[in-house]
Amino acid sequence: MNNSAFNEQILADKLTKLNNSQQSIETLSHWCIFHRKKAKQVVETWDRQFHNSLREQRVPFLYLANDILQNSKRKGSEFVAEFWKVLPAVLKDVYENGEDYGKSVVFRLVDIWEERKVFGSRGQSLREEMLGKDPPPALEINGRGSHSIKIKLAVGGTPEKIVSAFQAVHDGHIDEDAILTKCKSCVRRVEKMDKDVEIACETDHIMNGNK
């Protein structure tokens, strides 16, 4: 798919052609992530087209949102923040008015997002927050300006969190693999230093105790 300049009408046209195939979902997801600086407009267009589509065509929209959320997490929190604003209402609509297949998709996706902490660590189950009667709480994201540093929301260990911060600061124009390798190396060194300090303290405690 050609990564042309972003235009809401272009996205709307692409969404009308979206289907359940993996290729259709992944191709459009890649296009949306490429235009992540326009995350707000992307999600607003996604939400509008979702509500304008036939009910039997809405499940692919959920799969697309999932693919964008999962694959954009290292590039920043823009999509996480924007989808959090619209997904609860969308999921409730599919769950309450859709067929059994749609309901099962909703539960499966919410469980995946909770397991992988896509929306960070929550005080209660993500299913209760997104499908409950009360409006979900605001999503807390640390950062500044439009390029929020995704520390709380990073999925995985410390290296992934450091990479997310680097990408947010440098607008994503970095070599992810190279930075991740360096970060993992640094983390291993810090862990080794921490272990060496612990051993040294234990040794000192034993020596002092024998005096």
TALINTA-V267073 format. One record per run of one state. SS is the DSSP state (A for helix, B for strand, O for the rest). FROM is the first residue (numbers start at 1). TO is the last residue. If there is no record, write none. Layout:
[[SS	FROM	TO] [SS	FROM	TO]]
This chain:
[[O	1	7] [A	8	16] [O	17	21] [A	22	34] [O	35	35] [A	36	52] [O	53	54] [A	55	57] [O	58	58] [A	59	72] [O	73	77] [A	78	97] [O	98	99] [A	100	115] [O	116	125] [A	126	131] [O	132	143] [B	144	144] [O	145	146] [B	147	147] [O	148	157] [A	158	169] [O	170	175] [A	176	209] [O	210	211]]
